[in-house]
């Protein structure tokens, strides 16, 4: 008979190649009950929240004293997730959060590859005495962590949490609450499995979660079918009034000023996924989404084929991320930022057109 649990464990270690020494050290650290803090990145998305809450439930079930720390507000469409009510939001409870950072024996760092990604408590995290363990799938992690379980060719950090629990021999402990959070992370970080998910183990993981009782159809509705009227109208405005298509460079972008967002009573998470609409246009290989913040312009990049927005964001906007999904910031005004962006495109014209041609063939 096919032994699914044994297959999962062997496949994960062979494919994802967790550093054996680091994995062994982390397992040793977790032998005794510990005071543990789970942290994730600023402007948390489904993978950040999903991986954090899944690990939270697992470590609690193992008898540890566990807290989850999130830098700023969670988008409305993720506020139903199991365990979110127990999380501490740094923006609202800084004193409590600083105390948690100082007292934690172990600090898990999920879905980010540098302390700067937590933003509001970067200095406190760096100064915290606890052992810092990275679990993440972003490229080029900085050498700031005591132990790094870093794996790039994987759908999401949430999938790595499934893999981590299995690698520790506790795959049978994954229950509906853990599995639901893992699935949210996997689903949202792959655009409902439309990219970064062409791995057999990813779909085998989903199959196992369904076996454990995770309702994937309900989760999809809770995340994607709960738009407010304002959010839907904002999306329509983005596509009808703010979408710019530059066919010569196989590029499309959308920009929103603070005034634009105010018109639609903007809430955190309302622009989640908007950049993907620009990328979905035929013969477009590069998409950008610009949102005006208090002191900067935040930019989300997406691409197709072999055009690396990670390298583009690093080179010009002090950012980074994945090959086909990244972000960065501009200190210029919105007008100046858009001008700078369009002036950069001729430098990448051949690569962008080539990526568009390859993506249309594949």
N, C-alpha and C positions, 0 to 999 in steps of 0.2 A: 504494500500500500504506500502511496505517495505521502511522505512525511513533510507537510507544509512548513511546520515550525522549524525543523532542522534545515530544510531548503532555504528558508528566509535568512537564517543566521549565517549559513555558509556563503550564500550569494552576497549578502550585504558586506561581509568582511572582505571577500575577494574583489567585489566591484568597487566599493567605496574606499577600501584601504585606510580605514581608521589607523592612525599611528598606533601600533601595538603597545609600545611603551606607554604612551599617553593614556590609552584606553585602560591598560592595566593599573596605572597610577590612579586614575579617576575611580576605578572600581574599588581600589584599596581605600581611597578617601571616603567612599560611601559605605564601607563595611560597618562603621558605627554611625549612630544617629548624630546629625549635625544641625547647626543653625545655618540655613541656606537662603540666599537671596537670588532670585531670577530677574535678570534685567534684559531689556531690549531697546531698540532704537527709537529716536525721535520721529514723530509723525507715524505711529505704528500702523502697519497694514495687517492683512489677514494672516500672513505667515508669521509676523512678529508676535501677534496675539495668540495665534493657534499653537505655535511651538512653545511659547512661554506657559500657557495654561495646561497644555498636555504634560509638560515636564512637572509643573506644579502638582497636578493630581497624582502623578507617579511617585514623586518624592514624598508627598504627604502620606500616601498609602504605605510607603516603606518606613513610616514612623518618624520622619524628620520634622523639624520646626522650619516651615517654609513660608516665604513671602515673595510676592511678585511686584516688581517696581516698573512702572511704565512712565516715560518722560512727560507726555502730554495726553490730551483727551483722545479717547477711542472713538472712531467713527460710529455713527448711530447704527449702521447696519451690522455691526459686530458686537453690540452691547448685550446681546442675548446669550453669548457664548458661556458654557459652563465654567464657573470659577471667576468670571470677570468681576463679580461683586466683591471679591476678596482682594482684588489688586489695589495697590497704592499708586495714585497719580502724582508724580513729583510736582507738577505745576501747581497743584492745589494743596499738597501736604509736604512741603519741602523739609520742615523740621523733623517730622516722623521719618521721612525717607533718608535724610542724612544720618539719623540714628541707626536705621536698618543697615546702611552701608558700613558704618563703623563697627557694628556688632556681628556682622555675618562672618562665619568661618569659611564658607565657600560662596563665591559669587559666580553664577552661570551667566555668560554673555551670549545671548542668542540673536541670530539674524543680523549681526553687524561685525565688521572686521577691524574696527578702530574705536578707541574710547571716544573720539570726537563725535561719533554718530549718535551718542546719547544726548548730546547738546547740553541740556540744562544741568547735568551733574557730572560732567566730564572730569573736573578736577577732584571731586569727591570720590569718584570711582577710582581714579589713578592713585589716590592716597589711601584708599581702603585697605586694611591689613589682610582681608580674606584672600584665600586662594582663588584665582580667577581662571575659569574654564570656558573656553570658546567652543561653541557648536554653531557652525555657520557654513554657507555655501557660496559666499562672495569671494572673488579672486583676490590674491595678494593681501592676505591678512597681515596687519602690522604686528611686530614682535613685542606686544605689550601684555600678553597673556601667559599664565604659568603652564597651562596645558591647552593644546589646540587640537580639536577634532574638526578639522577643516576639510570639506569635500566639495569640489566645484561641480562635477558632472552629476547633478542631482536636482530634482524638481524644486526642492524647497528645504528650508531648515526644519519644517514640520516633519517631512519624510525622514530626515536625519534623526529626529527624536524617536520616531518609530524604530529606526535602525539601532539607535543607541540603547533603548530599552531592551530590544531583542538581543543585542550583543552582550548585555549584562545578564542574559539568561532569564529575563522576566517578561518575555513576549506574552505569556498567558495572563499577565496582570493588566494588559491593555483592555480597558472597559469602554463602555459607550461614551462616557464623558471625555476620556483621553482620546478615543478614536474620533469623536466629533471634532475636537479641536485640531487634531492632526489633519483630518480631511479638509477643514476650512483652509488651513495653511497651504496644503497641496493644491486645492482647487483655485484659490485666488492667485497664487504665485505662478500659475501656468495658464491663466486665462481660460479656466474650465478645461484644462488639459489640451489646449491648442498649441502650446509651445513649451519648451524645456521639460518635456515629459515623454520623450521617445526612448524610454528605457523599460525593458520588460519588468524589472523589479518595481517600478513605480505603479504599474497597473496591478501587479501581484499584491502590492501593499494595499491598494484600494479594495481589491477583492477580499483580502483578509479583514479589512475594517468592516466591510458589509457583512461578512460572516459573524463578526462580533456584535452586530446589531446596529451599526451606524446607518442612519437613514439619509442617503446621499441626495435624494430628490428633495426632501424637506430642507436640508441644509442649503441647497441651491436656491430654493425659494426664499429662505430667510435672508440670504445675502444679496440676491440680485432682484427679487421681486418685492422689495419694500421701499422703493423710491418715494420720497415725498413729492408733492406736486411741484414745489419750488425746484427740487433737484431735477425733475424731468424737464421743466421749462428752461432751466439753465443749460441742460444738455442740448435742447433744441436751439437755443441762442448760440451756443458754441458752434454748432454745425451750420446754421443758416447765416450768421452774421460775422463770426470770428475765424472761420476756417480759411486759410490761405494755402493754395496749391501751387507749387513751383515745379511744373513738369520737367523743365530743363535740367533740374537737379534731382529729380525723383524724390522730392521732399514736400512735406505738408506740415503746417504748424497751426496751432490755435493759441491765442493769448487772452488772458483775462486780467483787467485792472481791478483795483479795489472797488471802484465805482460799479463795474460790471457785476461783481459778486454781491455787492450790497443790494442791487436791484432784485436779487433772487434770494435774499435772506440766507446767504451762504452759511453752511455748517460744515465742520470738519468731515471729510470723506465724500462731500458732494461732487468732487471732480475726479474721484477714483475711476480709473479706466478710460477717461475721456481721450487721452492721447492715443489709445488703441484704435479709435474711430478714424483718426487721421491716417494711421498706418494701414488701415483696411482698404484704402483706395487702390485700385488697379495701377500697377507700374510705380507705386510709391514704395521706396525702400527705407526711408528715413522720416521719422515724425518727431515733433517736439511740441511740448505744451508748457506755456509760460504763465505763471501766476504771480501777481504782484503782492508782496508781503510788506510789512511795515518798513523794513530797511533794506530790502533786497528783492530780487526777482527769482523765484524758484523755478527750475526747469526740469521737466521729465523728458527723457529721450527713449525712443523705441526704434528698432531697426529690423530688417530682414536679412537673411543670408549671412554673408561674412563681413558686413560692415559693422565694426565694433564701436558702439556708442560709449562703451566703457572707456576706450582710449580717447574718444572725442571729448567726453566730459572731463576726463583728467587733464587733457592738454589745454582746454580753454576755460573751464568753469570750476576748477578745484574740486571736482566731484569724482564719480565713479560708480561702479555697480557690476552688472553682468555684461557680457558681450552684446546682447540684444536688448537690454533694459538697464538704464542708468539714470543718474540725476546729477544736478549741479546747481550753482547759484551765481547770480550776477549782482554786483554792487552798483551797476549803472541803472538809470531810469528804464522804464519799459521801452520807450521809444529808442533809446540808445542800445539797449540789449537786443532788440529785434534787428536794428541796423547792423550791429556787430555780427549777429548770427547769419544774416543773409550775405554779408561780405565774406564770411568764411566758406560758404558753400562752393564757390568756384575752385577752391583748393582741393575739394573732395569729389569733384564732378565725375571723374572717371570711375572712382570706386563706388559711388552711389548708383550710377547708371548700370554698372556691372552687377551690383547686388540686386537691382531691380530685375535685370534680365535673368539672373540665376534663380531668383525666387519665383519667377513666372514659369520657368522650365521645370523646377523641382516639383 
